[in-house]
Amino acid sequence: MREDIIKGAILPPVVIGVVLPDEKFDQLSELDNKEYDKLINIINDSSLDRVSIIDGMQRTTAIIDAIEKNEEVEHNTLRVEFWLAANTNSLIYRMLILNTGQVPWNLRRQIEVVFGSMIEEIRQQVNNINLIEINQNGIRSQAGDFQANQLVELFLVFGSRKEKIDTKERLADEFTRLDFVEATSENEFIDIFYGVLEFLGLLDKLIFNYELEGIPEEDKSLYKFTKGKDLFSSQTVRVGFITAFAIEILGRPGIERTKEQHFSRWNKINENFKQLTDRLESMDNEQLGEFLDLMTLNQSILKRSSKVGDFEREFFREAFKVFIEEDFMLTSLTPCWRAY
């Protein structure tokens, strides 16, 4: 391709996705069709975290290589298409619709393309979450610390409403694709996801410092969960948590609910969760221990099958499903840990 570019080959356009702040996005309606310079200025003012190459990564690399070999290439004309969106959800939806005819359907890779924009939105909009970047050590030093790249999987399970997601490169399941396209068609979808993330971070904060007492030091290795911070340090727990909320709000895969039904369920969860956090904030260490009941959790989680990861995802999906169904009013999580 590099040699073809040097010879003057005509390439398909490179597609750039840009997530603009609200005030910048509103300025677009004020532009005439040919005010290209003003459009470019609006885009240039955007953070690089909000700009993604949607289509044409290989072409872009080949162009850079061609320029290094022949500087004249830099003066050639290149057609570029800009996809401008007010939020990441809109950009993801357009990506999915564009690629619905492609097989295999590479959902994870597509989400990762705009993940930088999503991370920036999470930083600005989601309380109680501190993102650990890939180049950091990944150790949780305080409540709400989560690795940024793991949020891709949480977003996928929320959109598909399934705790088992192929986290490798490909997601060719036709039904998963349709479920995800349906979910992301609503602009409010990602706001609800961010709200559930905020719940996760707040719950992590409220239980983070608890430590299970009475376990001999030599036996601690036999228990997976001995501290409050251990619970949401596990990605399988986080996946189960997010999936349970997604199913309750959006419905099981294949069930179509209206936007009004989504918000009705979401508002009810908001109200009940606030009552839960008020209760947890008033608990001392002993009361918090009785509420968490980590001993029962450790005993129940030992019923693992050969596929530990799959078992734990299903286990915690069912556990948090019970918690939600009981409107978070349980005096102890024991019924949750015994639900599966």
C-alpha positions in Angstrom: 0.0 0.0 0.0 2.8 2.4 0.8 4.3 2.0 -2.7 0.8 2.5 -4.2 0.4 5.7 -2.2 3.7 7.1 -3.5 2.6 6.4 -7.0 -0.6 8.4 -6.5 -3.2 5.7 -5.7 -6.7 7.0 -4.7 -7.6 5.7 -1.3 -11.1 5.3 0.3 -11.7 8.1 2.8 -10.3 7.9 6.4 -13.2 8.2 8.9 -12.5 10.2 12.0 -14.8 10.1 15.0 -14.9 13.1 17.3 -16.9 13.4 20.6 -17.5 17.1 21.1 -18.4 18.9 24.3 -22.0 20.1 24.3 -21.1 23.8 23.7 -18.9 22.8 20.7 -21.5 20.4 19.3 -24.1 23.2 19.5 -21.9 25.4 17.4 -22.2 23.0 14.4 -25.8 24.1 13.8 -24.5 27.7 13.3 -22.1 26.7 10.5 -22.9 27.0 6.8 -22.2 24.0 4.5 -18.9 25.3 3.3 -17.4 26.8 6.4 -14.8 24.1 6.6 -12.1 26.2 8.4 -14.5 26.9 11.3 -15.4 23.2 11.4 -11.7 22.2 11.6 -11.1 24.8 14.3 -13.9 23.3 16.4 -12.5 19.8 16.0 -8.9 21.0 16.7 -10.1 22.4 20.0 -11.2 18.9 21.1 -9.1 16.8 23.4 -7.1 14.1 21.6 -8.8 11.6 24.0 -12.0 12.4 22.1 -10.7 11.8 18.6 -10.6 8.2 17.1 -9.8 6.7 13.8 -13.0 4.8 13.1 -12.0 3.4 9.7 -8.5 3.7 8.1 -5.9 2.9 10.7 -3.9 0.8 8.2 -4.2 3.4 5.6 -3.1 6.1 8.0 0.0 4.1 9.0 0.8 3.5 5.3 0.5 7.2 4.5 2.9 8.1 7.3 5.4 5.5 6.0 5.0 6.8 2.5 5.7 10.4 3.6 8.9 9.3 5.4 10.0 7.7 2.1 8.9 10.5 -0.2 8.1 13.9 1.3 6.1 14.9 -1.8 3.3 12.6 -0.7 2.6 15.1 2.1 1.2 17.5 -0.5 -1.3 15.0 -1.9 -5.0 15.4 -1.3 -6.7 13.0 1.2 -10.4 12.7 1.6 -11.4 12.6 5.3 -14.9 12.0 6.7 -15.7 13.3 10.2 -18.3 11.7 12.4 -19.2 14.3 15.0 -21.2 13.2 18.1 -22.2 14.8 21.4 -21.4 11.7 23.4 -19.7 8.3 23.1 -22.9 6.4 22.9 -24.0 8.1 19.7 -20.6 7.4 18.1 -20.7 3.7 19.1 -24.2 3.3 17.7 -23.1 4.8 14.3 -20.2 2.4 14.3 -22.4 -0.6 15.0 -24.9 0.3 12.3 -22.1 0.9 9.7 -20.6 -2.6 10.4 -23.8 -4.7 10.8 -23.1 -6.4 7.5 -19.6 -7.4 8.3 -18.7 -11.0 9.4 -17.2 -11.6 11.8 -18.6 -8.8 13.8 -15.7 -7.4 15.8 -17.6 -5.6 18.6 -14.8 -5.5 21.2 -12.4 -3.9 18.7 -14.9 -1.3 17.7 -15.6 -0.3 21.3 -11.9 -0.1 22.0 -11.5 2.4 19.1 -13.6 4.9 21.0 -12.6 3.8 24.5 -10.5 6.9 25.0 -13.6 9.1 24.6 -15.5 6.9 27.0 -12.7 7.0 29.6 -12.7 10.8 29.4 -16.5 10.9 29.9 -16.2 8.6 32.9 -13.6 10.8 34.4 -15.8 13.9 34.0 -19.2 12.4 34.7 -18.9 9.4 37.1 -18.3 9.9 40.8 -16.6 7.3 43.0 -14.5 5.8 40.2 -10.8 6.3 39.9 -9.4 4.9 36.6 -6.0 3.1 36.7 -4.4 3.3 33.3 -2.7 0.3 31.6 0.8 1.8 32.2 0.1 2.0 36.0 0.7 -1.0 38.3 -3.0 -1.8 38.5 -3.0 -2.2 42.3 -6.1 -0.8 44.1 -4.8 1.6 46.7 -8.2 3.2 47.5 -11.8 2.6 47.0 -13.1 3.0 43.5 -9.8 2.2 41.8 -10.4 0.2 38.7 -8.3 -0.6 35.6 -9.6 1.4 32.7 -9.3 -1.4 30.1 -11.5 -3.7 32.2 -14.4 -1.2 31.8 -14.6 -2.3 28.2 -15.9 -5.7 29.3 -18.3 -4.0 31.8 -19.7 -1.9 29.0 -20.1 -5.0 26.8 -21.9 -7.0 29.4 -24.2 -4.1 30.2 -25.2 -3.6 26.5 -25.6 -7.3 25.8 -27.1 -8.1 29.2 -25.0 -11.3 29.4 -22.3 -12.1 31.9 -20.4 -14.3 29.5 -18.7 -12.2 26.8 -16.0 -13.3 24.4 -13.4 -10.8 25.5 -11.0 -11.8 22.8 -11.3 -10.0 19.5 -14.5 -11.2 17.9 -18.2 -11.2 18.8 -20.0 -12.8 15.9 -23.2 -13.8 17.7 -26.0 -12.3 15.7 -28.3 -12.0 18.7 -25.6 -10.3 20.8 -25.1 -7.8 18.0 -28.8 -7.0 17.8 -29.2 -6.7 21.6 -26.3 -4.2 21.6 -27.5 -2.2 18.7 -30.9 -2.0 20.3 -29.5 -0.8 23.7 -27.2 1.8 22.2 -29.9 3.3 20.0 -31.1 5.3 23.0 -28.9 8.3 24.0 -29.7 7.7 27.6 -28.3 4.2 27.6 -24.7 5.3 28.4 -25.9 7.6 31.1 -27.6 4.7 32.9 -24.4 2.6 32.5 -22.4 5.4 34.0 -25.0 5.6 36.9 -24.6 1.9 37.6 -20.8 2.3 37.6 -21.2 5.1 40.1 -23.2 2.7 42.3 -20.5 0.1 42.1 -17.8 2.7 43.1 -19.9 4.0 46.0 -20.6 0.5 47.3 -16.9 -0.3 47.0 -16.2 2.8 49.0 -18.6 1.9 51.8 -17.3 -1.6 52.4 -13.6 -1.1 51.4 -12.1 -0.9 54.9 -13.9 -3.8 56.4 -11.8 -6.8 57.4 -13.1 -10.3 58.4 -11.9 -11.1 61.9 -11.3 -14.4 63.6 -9.5 -16.2 60.7 -6.1 -17.7 61.7 -3.3 -16.2 59.5 -2.3 -19.6 58.2 -5.9 -20.2 56.9 -6.4 -16.8 55.2 -5.1 -18.2 51.9 -8.1 -20.6 51.8 -10.5 -17.7 51.7 -10.9 -15.5 48.6 -12.8 -12.7 50.3 -11.4 -11.6 53.7 -11.7 -7.8 53.3 -14.4 -5.5 52.0 -12.0 -4.3 49.2 -11.6 -7.9 48.0 -15.2 -8.0 46.7 -15.0 -5.5 43.9 -11.3 -6.2 43.3 -12.6 -9.2 41.4 -13.7 -8.6 37.8 -16.1 -11.6 38.0 -17.9 -9.8 40.8 -18.0 -6.6 38.9 -19.4 -8.4 35.8 -22.1 -10.1 37.9 -23.0 -6.7 39.5 -23.3 -4.9 36.1 -25.2 -7.7 34.4 -27.8 -8.0 37.2 -28.5 -4.2 36.9 -28.6 -4.4 33.1 -31.2 -7.2 33.1 -33.3 -5.4 35.7 -33.3 -2.1 33.9 -33.2 -3.1 30.2 -34.8 -6.5 30.4 -33.4 -9.9 29.5 -32.0 -10.4 26.0 -34.8 -10.6 23.5 -37.2 -8.6 25.7 -38.0 -5.1 24.4 -38.8 -2.4 26.9 -39.7 1.2 26.2 -37.6 4.1 27.2 -40.3 4.9 29.8 -40.0 1.5 31.3 -36.2 1.8 31.4 -36.4 5.1 33.3 -39.2 3.8 35.6 -37.0 0.9 36.7 -33.9 3.1 36.9 -35.6 5.7 39.1 -36.9 3.0 41.5 -33.4 1.5 41.8 -31.9 5.0 42.4 -34.3 5.6 45.3 -33.8 2.2 46.9 -30.0 2.3 46.5 -29.9 5.7 48.3 -31.6 4.1 51.3 -29.1 1.3 51.2 -26.1 3.7 51.2 -27.6 5.6 54.1 -27.8 2.4 56.1 -24.3 1.3 55.3 -22.9 4.7 56.2 -24.3 4.4 59.7 -22.9 0.9 60.3 -19.9 0.2 62.5 -17.3 -2.6 61.6 -19.2 -5.3 63.4 -22.6 -4.4 61.8 -20.9 -4.2 58.4 -19.5 -7.7 58.9 -22.9 -9.1 59.7 -24.3 -7.4 56.6 -21.5 -8.7 54.2 -21.4 -12.2 55.7 -18.1 -13.0 53.9 -17.9 -16.4 55.6 -21.0 -17.6 53.8 -19.7 -16.1 50.6 -16.4 -17.9 50.9 -18.2 -21.2 51.6 -20.6 -20.8 48.7 -18.0 -19.8 46.2 -16.1 -23.1 46.9 -18.9 -24.9 45.0 -16.9 -24.0 41.8 -16.9 -26.2 38.7 -13.9 -26.7 36.4 -14.7 -23.4 34.7 -14.2 -21.1 37.7 -14.6 -17.8 35.8 -18.0 -18.8 34.3 -19.2 -20.2 37.6 -18.4 -17.0 39.5 -19.9 -14.7 36.8 -23.2 -16.6 37.1 -22.9 -16.8 40.9 -22.6 -13.1 41.3 -25.2 -12.3 38.6 -27.7 -14.3 40.6 -26.5 -12.9 43.9 -27.0 -9.3 42.9 -30.2 -10.1 41.1 -31.6 -11.1 44.5 -30.3 -8.0 46.1 -32.1 -5.8 43.5 -35.3 -7.8 43.6 -35.4 -7.3 47.4 -35.0 -3.5 46.8 -31.7 -3.6 48.7 -33.6 -3.9 51.9 -31.9 -7.1 53.1 -30.4 -6.9 56.6 -27.7 -9.3 55.4 -26.3 -10.5 52.0 -26.6 -14.1 53.1 -29.7 -14.8 50.9 -27.7 -13.4 47.9 -24.7 -15.7 48.6 -27.0 -18.7 48.8 -29.1 -17.8 45.7 -27.0 -19.9 43.2 
